[in-house]
Amino acid sequence: MPKLWFHRWYAKHTMWMLVAVLLLTIMLAFYNWMLSLLGIAMLIVLIGIALSAERNFHKELEAYLTTLGLRVKRAGEEVLLDLPYGILLYSDQGKVEWHNSYLAELLGHERVLGEKVNALFPSLLAQGKERPDTVELSFGERTIQANLDYEERLIIFMDITEMVSIKERYENERLAVGIVVLDNLEESMQGLDDQQRAALLAKVTSHLTVWASENGVLMKRLSSERQFMVMHTETLYRLEQTRFVILDEIREMTMDNKLPVTLSMGFAAEADSVMELGQLSQASLDIALGRGGDQVAVRAGQRLSFYGGKSNAVEKRTRVRARVIAHALRNFIEQSDAVFIMGHQTPDTDAIGAAIGVLHACRLLGVEAYIVLEESNPSIARLVAMLKKDELLWARFVSRNEALEMATEDSLVVVVDTHKASLVEEPRLLQTSTRKVIIDHHRRGEEFISDAVLVYLEPYASSACELVTELLQYIHTRTQLSVLEATCMLAGITVDTKHFTLRTGSRTFDAASFLRRHGADPALVQKMLKEDLDEYIQKAEVIRHTEMLYDHIAIAVTEPGRKFSQLLIAQVADTLLNMTGVLASFVISERPDGNIGISARSLGQINVQVIMERLGGGGHLTNAAVQLPITIEEAETKLKQVLAEIDAEEGLFE
């Protein structure tokens, strides 16, 4: 115990006062020795009283501190036993050596000593290098957090039920916003009089309002075809579990109309600010519309999910957008020192044909332009052979390195037949120029070239060649395509529409008619697309390994070790679709690059785009694919798992 505790602050002052009294008494002796003796006697008595008081103080202090120590020790023991925290000490063998009463109360039985910790709390004491410091345990409706000290073999249990409840409530009650549009209202109302239009709009809006009210969603009308929604995040998650059946309800209730009304929705949640929520919800809506509409895109943090998309994109009858895009593209081309055009990696006929169309537009405007093509592939081998015969046209094809050397900040990069930066022929070229243009007909995915100055993304179109053909009609008044150029573009449309049998609209035939008037040769297209006998035999071998699932889904898996081109895989999928009773086909095969390719086709009843997106790919509602760096067996297992999940969630054929 520190000696300072036994020294009062006035002890030294008292001593010096007594010394001063003694000196004064001695001085008094020179005047009156009788009084001096009396003073000395009184001084001795005072010193005795002071010493006695000091001894009593020491005794009282020691007694007090001793009593206080015992009280603190006893209180500590009682607190340790009665704390609202569980404390447990265990042995090297993982057996309980000591615990407080809280732990016994938590477990519901008193006999705990000697029991194995992992028997009481399964897998609490993890083995191996990675041993967690904290573990959450559930006891009925209670949530307990176990804090582990492996060196001291100590575990402290804390009841965090209230904290977890508050956190869960906070997460559930965070703000989520959404934007809903009737994406084809104008087309659905064509041919209707004012009364019929008002009745149709009131019918759809009323049903949508009832749906929002029943689900606890605040909906505010912004215009006749646009609604703004505010809700809790918990409500949004609940709507996701229903997979937004309102899409099907609106479509089915307007089936009597010439063209059913469809909805598109964009939702956002888990953002840091209201401003960010608004931006993300609009971006989600743009993605839903870019994918063809009649679907919902939900952005929750880093997760982007899609629901719906069961109907084909509605073809927009107006050509105003094509004219506006053409004029904007012409301005960008004229302001560039050079234009570099590229499609996706392993380009197909549609990508090359669209690139040739943009190249022709640049030549009409007097701007140097080049098509980036690293190497040919089986799907365009005959097309490339024909292009090489035209020296002037083939001279405009450059390799990736040549394009990187020639490109400057003032160059324009035009991407055709894809909108994903990771899939373009040369991704580094996108970083060279600040001006990028996208011309694509695929449904928009999560990955997107976001900094493009001009985007012409129309998922209703059959092909990129169709879009470029429309642009050529407005980009210059004197379009004069050569026979080879027009034929290449017609070949692109022919391949992507499977000889005008899939995804063809009136605009598709208009584009083909325009190309035919400018010299496109169907016989030359047929020559480009011919297949030899060996390829036909290979396709027959792949088809021989086909099995049927869910009565209407054909899956063909090639033999391990056999490599087939992506073109052949796609052709097999198309062939299987022609079989009786087949509504969707999937072909799995090893590609020449070592990856596993899956080509998917459907007649529209099954959205193969959603299936391929779950595997990491994409495409259209009726035409999609994916490439996976795994084995054939693993790819087949993954595909069947996804089919089973979708069938369990909403049904494959609904």
C-alpha positions, 0 to 999 in steps of 0.5 A, a space after each residue: 500500500 503506498 506510504 503517501 496514503 498514511 501522510 496527511 497533508 498538514 503533518 509537516 506543518 504541524 511539526 514546524 508549528 511545534 518547533 516554532 512554539 518550542 523556540 518561543 518558549 525558550 525565548 520566554 525563559 529569559 524573561 520568566 522561567 516559570 512560565 517557560 516551564 509551563 509552556 514546555 509541559 504543555 508542548 509535551 502534552 500536545 506532542 503526545 496528543 498529536 502522536 496518538 492521533 496519528 497512530 489512531 489515523 493509521 489504524 483506522 485507515 488500515 482497517 478501512 482499506 482492508 474492509 474495502 479490499 474484502 468488499 471489492 473482492 467479494 463484489 468482483 466474485 459476485 459480479 463475475 458470477 452474475 454478469 449478463 455475459 457468459 464466461 467459460 474456461 476450457 481445457 486443452 482437451 476442449 472440456 469446460 473447466 469453469 463457467 458462470 451462472 449466465 452460461 448455465 441459464 443460457 444452455 438451460 441445464 446446470 451440468 456443464 462442467 466437464 462437457 465438451 465445448 463443441 458438444 454444447 456449441 457445435 463447431 465453435 472451436 474451429 480447427 486449422 489456421 483460420 480460427 474466427 475470433 467471434 462467432 454468432 450462435 442462435 438459441 431460439 429467438 436469441 442471437 449470442 455472440 461468442 468472443 474467443 481467446 484461444 491463448 487463455 482458453 476463454 470464451 465470453 458470450 454476449 446477447 446481441 439479439 437487440 442489436 441484431 434486431 435493430 440492425 435488421 430493422 435498419 436494413 429493412 427500412 432503408 429507402 428504395 426507389 423505382 421508376 415504372 414506364 408503360 414501354 409500348 403505350 404509344 404502339 398499343 394505342 395505335 388505331 384506338 379512338 380517344 375513349 378507348 385510349 382513356 379506358 385502356 390507360 385507366 385499366 392499366 393504371 388502376 391495376 398498377 395502383 392496386 398492386 402498389 397499395 397492396 404491397 405497401 408501395 407509395 406510387 406517384 404519377 409523373 406522366 401518363 406512361 411513367 410512375 415513380 415509386 418509393 418503398 422500404 428495402 424489405 418491400 423491394 426484396 418481397 417483390 423480388 420473391 414474387 418475381 414481379 408478377 405484375 408484368 404478367 398480369 398487365 400483359 394478360 389483362 390487355 391481351 384483347 388489345 391488338 398489342 398487349 401493354 407491357 411494363 418496364 421497371 427500374 429499382 435501386 436500393 442500398 445506396 448512400 444517398 437519395 441522389 444516388 438512388 435516383 440515378 441508379 433507378 434511372 440507370 436500371 430502367 435504361 438497362 431494362 429498356 435496353 434489353 427489350 422492355 417487359 422486364 424489371 432491373 433491380 440494382 441493390 448495392 453491387 447486385 443487378 438482377 433481372 426479372 421478366 423479359 418473356 416477350 420479344 422487344 416491340 419494334 418501333 415503327 418510327 424512323 425518327 430515331 434512326 435519322 437523328 442517330 445518323 445525323 449525330 454519327 455523321 457529325 462525329 465522323 466529320 470531326 474525327 481525324 480517323 475512324 476505327 471500327 471493330 466488332 466483338 472477338 471472334 467476329 461473325 458475318 453480322 459484325 463484319 458486314 456492319 463494320 463494312 457499312 460504317 466504313 462505307 459511310 466514312 468513305 462517303 464523308 471523306 474521312 479515313 476509316 479502318 476495320 480492326 480484325 486480328 485474324 479470320 475464323 471458320 464462321 467468316 472464312 469464305 467472307 474474308 476470302 471474297 474481301 481479299 479479292 477486293 484490294 481497295 476494301 481489304 486494304 482498310 482492314 488492320 490488325 490490333 497493333 496497327 490500330 493502336 499505333 494509328 489511333 489518336 485522341 481525336 479518333 473515333 471508335 465505332 463498336 458494332 454488334 456488341 456493347 461490352 468492353 471486355 468482348 470488343 476486338 481490341 479493348 485497349 483501343 477504347 482507352 485511346 480515344 475519348 469518343 466512342 459510338 456503339 451500334 448494337 442489337 443485343 439486349 443490354 447487359 450489366 457490363 456496358 461501355 458507359 462513356 460512349 458519346 453515341 449509343 444506338 442500341 435497338 434490341 428489336 432489330 434483327 442484326 447490326 447490319 440492319 441498323 447500319 443499313 438504316 443509318 446509311 439511308 440518312 447519313 448521306 444522300 448519295 449512298 452507292 454501295 458496291 456489290 460486295 459491300 451490299 452482299 456482305 451486309 445482306 449476309 449479316 442479316 441472313 445469318 442472324 435471322 436464320 434466313 429471315 425466319 427468326 427475329 424479323 420485322 418489317 424493318 428487316 425486310 426494308 433493310 434487305 430490300 435497300 441492300 438488294 436495290 444496291 446490288 446485293 447478290 443472294 446467290 453470293 450470300 448463299 455461296 458464303 454460307 455454304 457448308 461442306 460435307 465434313 461439317 455436316 457429318 460433324 453436326 450429325 455426330 453432335 446431334 446424335 448425343 442429344 437428350 430431352 429434358 422437361 419434354 421440350 428442351 434438347 441438350 446435346 453434349 459433345 464427346 470430351 476431347 473433341 473440339 468444334 468451332 462456335 459456328 458449328 455449335 450454333 448451327 447444331 442448336 439451330 438444327 435441333 430447334 427444327 425438330 418436332 416438340 423442341 422449344 429450346 436447344 442447348 449445345 455444349 462443346 469444347 472450343 478450339 481455344 480450350 473453353 467450353 462453349 454453350 449455344 442456346 436457341 429457343 422459339 420464344 417460349 423460353 428466355 434463353 438469354 436469362 439462362 445464359 446470363 446466370 452462367 455468365 453469358 448473354 444474348 437475346 430471348 431466342 438466341 444466346 451463348 456463353 463461354 466457360 473455362 471449365 470441363 464439359 461435365 461441369 458445364 453440363 451440370 451447371 446448365 441443368 442446375 440453372 434449368 432446375 432453379 428457373 423451373 422451381 422459381 417460375 416455371 420454364 414454360 410460363 
